[in-house]
Amino acid sequence: MHYLKYIIPVLFLLFTLNTAEAQQKKQSELQTKSSLGIRYYNAKDYEKAMPLLKDVYKLTKSTTYFRYYITCLTELDRFTEAEAEIQDEIRKQKTPRPEYYIHWGYVLEAQGKEEEAQQKYEEAINKTLPNRGSYLTVANTFMGWQKFDLARDTYLRGREKLPDQEFNYELARSYLYLRDYTNMMEEYLNLLRQDEKHLSRVQSSLSSAMRLDIDDGLRDQFREQVLLRIQSEPDVIGYNRLFIWFLLQEKQFASALRQSISIDRRTGNEAGQIAQLGDMALRNKQYTEAQKAYEYLMDKGVENSYYAQAFARNLHASYLEFVNETPDDSIKGAELAGQFEEGLGFLNYSPATLNLVREYAHLLTFYLNRTDDALAELEKGLKIPGLKPEEIGILKTEKADIYVYANDPWEAMLIYSQVIEENKKSSLGDEVKLKKAKLGYYMGNFNWAKAQLDVLKASTSKLTANDAMELSMLIGNNLNLDTTALPLTMFAKADLLFFQNRNDEAMTILDGLAETYPYHSLVDDILYRKAKLAMADQDYTLAAEYYEAIITDYSYDLLGDDASFNLAEIYNYHLDQKEKARDLYKRMLTAYPGSVYIEESRAKYRELRQVYPDEELNQKTKEELFMEGVNPDEFQ
């Protein structure tokens, strides 16, 4: 008896361990059969999939696996066996489950017994219990068999039997698959009328639907119905917000801003939305619309909580507009400098305005040739209390860039070295190392520069590593081709002039280099620099010609991906040839899969494909993917 108090706990522990081990083994077996069964099923090897899926169903009682099992039997023309399995499951049920009658109907329909199949489908709907969950289960089963019309009928019967359940969202989904956009939109708008909290859900659903909208039928229907609702039910603000969302998807920033301002004048609560709209327009290089958004917020008065943010963002937008669109207009540059001076006087010098300080200094130096004033501004910025090392480093880096502009490379080299020492563990350190190596390259210290660049090829910043690799290869490929380094020295001099914003002088050197050394390996690099100079001069057609020449004759070389991506950007943003841009972004994905531009190219290809569908993309395949829960954007 004395030992029993030890034996019993040990036996219990052994029993527990054995039970846990058995359960774990069972779970492992289930996962194996499930994974293998689905793999065979997706490969349409129904003979191998069938027994595995049957075992999984017996273990889990999952209706999904039962449907897969019945599909296998049906595809193998084993109709009698399939019907027997369904009837056997129905007999086991105390309360008949309608979804099994849907499976039965599907098997009958596969045999061409249309009338009998319709009877089973109707029986399923009639047997649905009078609660929301039952109607959802039955309708989803119909959806699983792609019986979208019967899913719709189920929801409509549920609406009739359950007056407090509208099934708006579910009905809209079934109408989508039926391509009944009119009724789909009605259901979504009715849902929005009930409560605006459904807005994000409706937006997400419509975004998915519009990806399948090849002929713009849904977009046209959307405009018509939403505008009618806005006119007939002006108190439902959700309609306006939905329309603004649509306009933003279409990049119609001016119209979206007008709508947002209209709502704000009624509610006074749209400042946040208008600020976001301005930022979105700015990211899309729609500077005028961005400025209108910020100026509206500023016009609301200093007491507006978004005033300071709008003031700063408006100044930033003005700077980007000047640099990208009118860089040679010294009068506009001087006006912008005055705005910076006024703006920083109002906003004060603080960590929040560091970017404005840097932009102001850059404007003064590279566009107005006022280096002393620029350095004075940076000194004011550096005196801001509480700056982090990286923030100090950003201002110091701009200061060093100014010394490069002023042809004082040794002072620039000293400051770059200070920033690197103070930012060893941040990405800024690597960025400045690249600038320092470039300065060595400008000065003709090619071997030293290449050594620095080779180290930077391992940078954690992909962009820095890519730039370092390109310049390193440029030096390595061209340094030892001649008895002298004269061609590379001339090219480096042109690069320095380009950095100093002395574009005409840079172009003169490049023209002379191309004429003197017409067969030199620098030819594609010369074309690339000329394209960048043309871009800076806003001669987008000429820039496109240079990039096309690189793609045609040197696509295999280092600059092939850069030229392809930049040409796509020109077509997308400057020459309004969106379909050409789409094709180039798409080409980037296959021709240059390791490019630093790959993620941006993929995102822009998807974006353009929504508006300008790719003819090679098979519509049926997209629908099948959508039904399987796969994002059609991932196709191709």
Residue pairs with C-beta under 8 A, 6 or more apart in sequence:
26 59
30 56
30 59
30 60
33 52
33 55
33 56
34 52
34 56
34 65
36 52
37 49
37 52
37 53
37 55
37 56
37 65
37 68
38 49
38 53
38 68
40 46
40 48
40 49
40 52
41 49
41 53
41 68
41 71
41 72
44 75
46 71
46 72
46 75
46 76
47 72
47 76
49 68
49 72
50 69
50 72
50 73
50 76
53 65
53 68
53 69
53 72
54 69
56 62
56 65
57 65
57 66
57 69
63 99
63 141
64 144
66 89
66 103
67 103
67 141
67 144
67 145
69 85
70 82
70 85
70 86
70 103
70 106
70 107
73 79
73 81
73 82
73 85
73 107
74 82
74 106
74 107
74 110
79 107
79 110
79 111
82 107
83 104
83 107
83 108
86 100
86 103
86 104
86 107
87 104
89 100
90 96
90 97
90 100
90 101
93 100
95 129
96 127
98 123
98 124
98 125
98 127
98 128
98 134
98 137
98 138
98 141
99 124
99 137
99 138
99 141
101 120
101 121
101 123
101 124
101 127
102 120
102 121
102 124
102 138
102 141
102 142
102 145
102 147
102 150
103 141
103 145
104 120
105 116
105 117
105 118
105 119
105 120
105 121
105 124
106 117
106 145
108 116
108 117
108 120
109 117
121 142
121 147
121 150
124 138
124 141
125 138
125 150
125 153
125 154
125 157
128 134
128 135
128 138
128 154
128 157
128 158
130 161
130 162
131 162
132 158
132 162
132 165
135 154
135 155
135 157
135 158
135 162
135 165
135 167
136 170
138 154
139 151
139 154
139 155
139 158
139 170
139 174
140 151
142 148
142 150
142 151
142 154
143 151
143 173
143 174
143 177
146 177
146 627
148 174
148 177
148 178
149 174
149 178
151 174
152 171
152 174
152 175
152 178
155 167
155 170
155 171
155 174
156 167
156 171
158 165
158 167
159 165
159 166
159 167
159 171
166 190
166 191
166 194
168 187
168 188
168 190
168 191
168 194
169 187
169 188
169 191
169 198
169 201
169 205
171 183
171 187
172 183
172 184
172 185
172 187
172 188
172 191
172 205
173 205
175 181
175 183
175 184
175 187
176 184
176 205
176 209
177 627
179 217
181 217
181 218
181 221
181 222
182 221
182 225
184 209
185 221
185 222
185 225
185 226
186 225
188 202
188 205
188 206
189 225
189 226
189 229
189 239
189 242
191 198
191 202
192 198
192 199
192 202
192 236
192 238
192 239
192 242
193 233
193 236
193 238
193 239
196 237
196 238
196 241
198 238
199 238
199 241
199 242
199 245
202 242
203 242
203 245
206 218
206 222
206 246
207 249
208 626
209 218
210 218
210 219
210 249
210 610
211 610
211 622
211 632
211 633
212 619
212 622
212 623
212 626
212 632
213 219
214 613
214 619
219 246
219 250
222 246
223 246
226 239
226 242
226 243
226 246
227 243
229 236
229 239
230 239
230 240
230 243
233 239
237 263
237 266
237 267
240 259
240 262
240 263
241 263
241 273
243 259
244 256
244 259
244 260
244 263
244 273
244 277
247 253
247 255
247 256
247 259
248 256
248 277
248 280
250 611
251 284
251 286
253 277
253 280
253 281
253 284
253 286
253 289
253 290
254 289
254 292
256 277
257 274
257 277
257 281
257 289
257 292
257 293
257 296
260 270
260 273
260 274
260 277
260 293
261 270
261 274
261 296
263 270
264 270
264 271
264 273
264 274
271 297
271 300
271 304
271 305
271 306
272 306
274 293
274 296
274 297
274 306
275 293
275 294
275 297
275 306
275 309
275 310
275 313
277 293
278 289
278 290
278 291
278 292
278 293
278 294
278 297
278 310
278 313
278 317
279 290
279 313
281 287
281 289
281 290
281 293
282 290
282 313
282 316
282 317
282 320
285 320
285 324
285 573
287 317
287 318
287 320
287 321
287 324
287 325
288 321
290 313
290 314
290 317
291 314
291 317
291 318
291 321
293 310
294 310
294 311
294 313
294 314
294 317
295 310
295 314
297 304
297 306
297 307
297 309
297 310
298 304
298 307
298 310
298 311
298 314
300 306
300 307
301 307
304 310
308 347
311 343
311 346
311 347
312 343
312 347
312 352
312 353
312 356
315 339
315 340
315 343
315 356
316 355
316 356
316 359
318 336
318 339
319 336
319 340
319 359
319 363
322 329
322 332
322 333
322 336
322 363
322 367
323 363
323 367
325 538
326 332
327 333
327 367
327 501
327 536
328 537
330 367
330 368
333 363
333 367
333 368
334 368
336 363
337 360
337 363
337 364
337 368
337 370
340 356
340 359
340 360
340 363
341 360
343 356
344 353
344 356
344 357
344 360
347 353
347 356
349 357
349 380
349 381
349 383
349 384
350 384
351 384
351 386
351 387
351 388
351 391
354 381
354 384
354 387
354 391
354 394
354 395
357 377
357 378
357 380
357 381
357 395
358 378
358 381
358 394
358 395
358 398
360 374
360 377
361 374
361 375
361 377
361 378
361 381
361 398
361 399
361 402
362 374
362 398
362 401
364 370
364 371
364 373
364 374
364 377
365 371
365 374
365 401
365 402
365 405
366 405
366 500
366 501
367 501
371 402
371 405
371 406
374 402
375 399
375 402
378 395
378 396
378 398
378 399
378 402
381 395
382 392
382 395
382 396
389 422
389 423
389 426
390 423
390 426
390 428
392 422
393 419
393 422
393 423
393 426
393 428
393 429
393 432
394 428
396 415
396 418
396 419
397 415
397 416
397 419
397 428
397 431
397 432
397 435
399 415
400 411
400 412
400 413
400 415
400 416
400 419
400 432
400 435
401 412
401 435
403 409
403 411
403 412
403 415
404 412
404 439
404 442
404 496
404 499
404 500
405 499
405 500
405 501
409 439
409 442
409 443
412 439
413 436
413 439
416 432
416 433
416 435
416 436
416 439
417 436
419 428
419 429
419 432
420 429
420 432
420 433
420 436
423 429
423 432
427 460
427 461
427 464
430 456
430 459
430 460
430 461
430 464
431 461
431 464
433 452
433 455
433 456
434 453
434 456
434 459
434 464
434 467
434 468
436 452
437 449
437 452
437 453
437 456
437 468
437 471
438 449
438 471
438 495
438 499
440 446
440 448
440 449
440 452
441 449
441 471
441 475
441 492
441 495
442 492
442 493
442 495
442 496
442 499
444 485
444 489
444 492
446 475
446 479
446 485
446 488
446 492
447 479
449 471
449 475
450 472
450 475
450 476
450 479
453 468
453 469
453 471
453 472
453 475
454 468
454 472
456 464
456 465
456 468
457 465
457 468
457 469
457 472
458 465
459 465
459 468
462 596
463 596
466 596
470 558
470 559
470 562
473 558
474 525
474 558
475 488
477 521
478 487
478 488
478 491
478 520
478 521
478 522
479 485
479 488
481 487
481 520
481 521
487 513
487 516
487 517
487 520
487 522
488 522
490 509
490 512
490 513
491 509
491 510
491 513
491 522
491 525
491 526
491 529
493 509
494 506
494 507
494 509
494 510
494 513
494 529
495 506
495 529
497 503
497 505
497 506
497 509
498 506
498 529
498 532
498 533
503 533
503 536
503 537
506 529
506 533
507 530
507 533
510 526
510 529
510 530
510 533
513 520
513 522
513 526
514 523
514 526
523 554
524 550
524 553
524 554
524 557
524 559
525 559
527 546
527 547
527 549
527 550
527 554
528 546
528 547
528 550
528 559
528 562
528 563
530 546
531 543
531 546
531 547
531 550
531 563
531 566
532 543
534 540
534 542
534 543
534 546
535 543
535 566
535 570
540 570
540 574
540 575
541 575
543 566
543 570
544 567
544 570
544 571
544 575
547 563
547 564
547 566
547 567
547 570
548 567
550 557
550 559
550 560
550 563
551 560
551 563
551 564
551 567
554 560
554 563
555 563
555 564
555 591
560 591
560 592
561 588
561 591
561 592
561 595
561 596
561 597
562 597
564 584
564 587
564 588
564 591
564 592
565 584
565 585
565 588
565 595
565 597
565 600
565 601
567 584
568 580
568 581
568 584
568 585
568 588
568 601
568 604
569 581
571 577
571 578
571 580
571 581
571 584
572 578
572 581
572 604
572 608
578 608
578 611
578 612
579 608
579 612
581 604
581 608
582 605
582 608
582 609
582 612
582 614
585 601
585 602
585 604
585 605
585 608
586 605
586 614
586 636
588 595
588 597
588 598
588 601
588 605
589 598
589 601
589 602
589 605
592 598
595 601
606 633
609 617
609 633
614 636
616 636
617 635
617 636
621 635
622 632
622 635
625 631
625 632
625 635
626 632
